[in-house]
Amino acid sequence: MTKPVREGEELDWTALDKHLKHVFANLEGKPEISQFCGGNSNLTYRLKYGAEDLVIRRPPFGTKAKSAHSMIREYTIMNSLKPVYPSVPDTLYYSDDESIIGSEFYVMRKVEGQVIKDTIPSEWQFTVEDTRRFCTRFWEKLIELHQVDYAEAGLRDFGQPIGYAERQVLGWNRRFERVTTPDVSDFTDVRDWLSGHIPPENGRHSVLHGDFRIDNVILAKDDPCNIVAVLDWEICALGDPLMDLGNALAYWTQADDPDYLQNLIMQPSGAPGMLSRRQILDFYQQKTGVDTSDFTFYEVYGYWRNAVILQQIYYRYFHKQTQDQRFKFFGVAVQHLGEHCQRLISA
């Protein structure tokens, strides 16, 4: 799912081609260059050299939270996870030489398969039962990640899982403060509520993906229920797995959601046969033994984090640091998400 490179997001293709051919001796000729159209944050390009199909990842242009766009973190976690969690693309090379394309970047091999967005393809001819199987397999893939022994994977020093929830809440609050715009409320009440309701440490620590969605997985061409790769590890961390589940459910739009959530749909989560958010929480508890009965904090956190991510992107658009018209109405979306958090808190 690639398109011509978006205006303003071109790289120095000559310098990149020269560097890649120095690193990979088997590259020949002029590459076919395109850009993956998904994602609102890190930029992903495809360079196809004959039989070699490469993917390049770099941070976005403009002002950004550096810790949220670290290519070396993303590269490191993928390298370490691959032996114990095979659903990770093959990473090939990392460079911190910003003179090549203006930023750090890494290279991975393109994974063959299919990616879907907000609808189940009609050619799948899925029944309700097929969709339910697809849905449960998707959530099982997140559970598999949460059950990885991160110390055994060599990730003991990747991050500090103790205090993760507090760091996340305070960190996202600070990020929001740095990217406020006059057309979006400051939501001080939401930020204060989250700060005052951080759960105590419970000893549950896992690898967290941070952006687990159906459109972030690659499915086998001959079996859509077989997830061959999980993408977008840029905000992966170690911490309470329920924080990750809260993030994932904040993307999970269901049929009875209000329009302002339906407008943000990114995956076919409302298709007949898909689990509801409450059913997913029950499924997670059944598979892991983790109590998910009181999930309000994690739910509010998930929606608020999404609001801050969108506001960071909207800030770049508001200040004309990007011309990408997809971001034009992100400020409105942030306002709706913040108000949704307020309603969840007062319910």
Summary of the structure (lengths in Angstrom):
residues: 347
radius of gyration: 20.0
end to end distance: 40.8
largest distance: 61.1
contacts: 1039
relative contact order: 0.14
helix: 43%
strand: 14%
